[in-house]
Amino acid sequence: MPIQLPKIVRRKKRLGRGIGSRGAKSGRGQKGQKSRAGYSSKAGFEGGQTPLYMRLPKGRGSKQKFAPQGEKPVALSVRRLEKFEEGSIVGPGQLRKAGFISTAQRVKFIGTGPMSRKVTVRAHGFSAGAKTAIEKAGGKVEIIGQAE
């Protein structure tokens, strides 16, 4: 008595075992490379034609897409310093508490214009106009993270 298999499980087609089993060509079509025994298509094989990967020139080294120069600083206007009290020291910590920067960001002050508050500003960079605006108001400029 043959084994009863569930309807979901299908037996593999028994090919190439005589004329009664899927015809004389075993479902491989007519003559040709793909009909022969031992045929297996290799990745990139193009039927005997020189494959694309051999037609293209070899790569000569690589170039870095982005050179590691560090993070770009966040540009803040000197007008933001008006929110701080007179005589206070403004650094990345105070700017973070005020919501001007997120955690661990470099800061650069830019812009010109009148300033009424005398504050000491600590940042990673200052534009020439920002530096003069802070100093005209009587404040001080301190650059963070520079090799002295």
C-alpha positions in Angstrom: 0.0 0.0 0.0 1.5 3.4 -1.0 2.2 6.0 1.7 -0.6 8.5 2.1 0.8 12.1 2.0 -1.2 15.2 2.9 -2.4 17.1 -0.1 -0.1 20.0 0.7 3.1 17.9 0.3 3.9 17.3 -3.3 6.3 14.8 -4.6 9.2 16.1 -6.7 8.9 15.4 -10.4 10.9 12.4 -11.4 12.7 13.7 -14.5 15.1 12.1 -16.9 14.2 8.5 -16.0 13.1 7.2 -19.3 10.6 8.1 -22.0 7.6 7.6 -19.7 8.8 10.2 -17.3 8.1 13.7 -18.7 9.0 12.9 -22.3 12.3 12.3 -24.0 13.8 15.8 -23.2 12.8 15.9 -19.5 11.3 19.4 -19.8 14.7 20.9 -20.9 13.5 21.9 -24.4 15.5 21.2 -27.5 19.3 21.1 -27.9 21.6 23.7 -26.4 23.8 24.5 -23.5 21.0 24.6 -21.0 19.8 21.1 -22.0 23.1 19.4 -21.2 23.9 17.4 -18.1 26.0 19.3 -15.5 24.8 22.7 -16.6 24.6 25.3 -13.9 24.4 29.1 -14.6 27.1 31.0 -12.9 26.5 34.5 -11.6 27.4 37.0 -14.3 27.5 34.4 -17.1 26.4 35.8 -20.4 26.4 32.8 -22.7 30.0 32.8 -23.6 30.1 36.6 -24.3 32.7 38.4 -22.2 30.8 39.3 -19.0 30.1 42.9 -18.0 32.4 42.7 -14.9 35.3 41.8 -17.2 34.5 44.4 -19.8 34.7 47.3 -17.3 38.0 48.6 -16.1 39.3 47.8 -12.7 38.8 50.4 -10.0 42.0 52.1 -8.9 41.6 52.7 -5.2 38.8 54.7 -3.6 38.1 58.3 -2.7 36.4 59.2 0.6 33.0 60.7 -0.1 33.1 62.8 3.0 36.5 63.7 4.5 36.5 63.4 8.3 36.8 67.1 9.3 34.6 67.0 12.3 31.0 68.2 12.8 29.9 71.5 11.3 29.1 74.0 14.0 25.5 75.2 14.6 25.3 78.9 13.5 23.6 81.1 16.0 22.8 84.8 15.7 24.2 87.3 18.2 20.6 88.4 18.7 20.0 85.2 20.7 22.3 86.5 23.4 19.7 89.2 24.3 17.7 86.5 26.2 20.5 86.1 28.8 21.0 88.2 31.8 23.5 91.1 32.0 26.9 89.9 33.1 26.2 86.2 32.7 28.6 83.7 31.1 26.9 82.0 28.1 28.4 78.7 27.0 27.1 75.5 25.3 25.4 74.4 28.6 23.4 77.6 28.9 22.5 77.5 25.2 21.3 73.9 25.6 19.1 74.8 28.6 17.6 77.7 26.6 16.8 75.3 23.8 19.1 76.8 21.1 21.2 73.7 20.6 20.8 69.9 21.1 23.2 67.8 23.1 26.9 67.9 22.2 26.8 70.4 19.3 29.5 72.8 18.3 28.5 76.5 18.3 29.5 79.4 16.1 28.1 82.9 16.6 27.4 84.9 13.4 25.8 88.2 12.5 26.2 91.8 13.3 23.9 94.3 14.8 23.4 96.2 18.0 23.7 94.4 21.3 22.6 95.8 24.6 23.7 93.1 27.0 27.2 92.8 28.4 27.8 89.0 28.4 30.8 86.7 28.3 30.3 84.3 25.4 32.1 80.9 25.2 31.7 79.2 21.8 33.7 77.1 19.2 33.7 80.0 16.7 32.8 83.6 16.0 32.4 85.5 12.8 34.3 88.8 12.6 31.0 90.8 12.9 29.7 88.8 15.8 33.0 89.3 17.7 33.0 93.1 17.2 29.3 93.3 18.2 29.8 91.4 21.5 32.9 93.4 22.3 31.2 96.8 21.5 28.5 95.9 24.0 31.2 95.4 26.6 31.2 91.6 26.6 34.0 89.1 26.2 34.6 86.4 23.6 36.2 83.1 24.6 36.9 80.4 22.0 36.4 76.8 23.2 38.5 73.8 22.0 41.4 75.6 20.4 44.9 74.3 20.9 46.8 77.0 22.8 
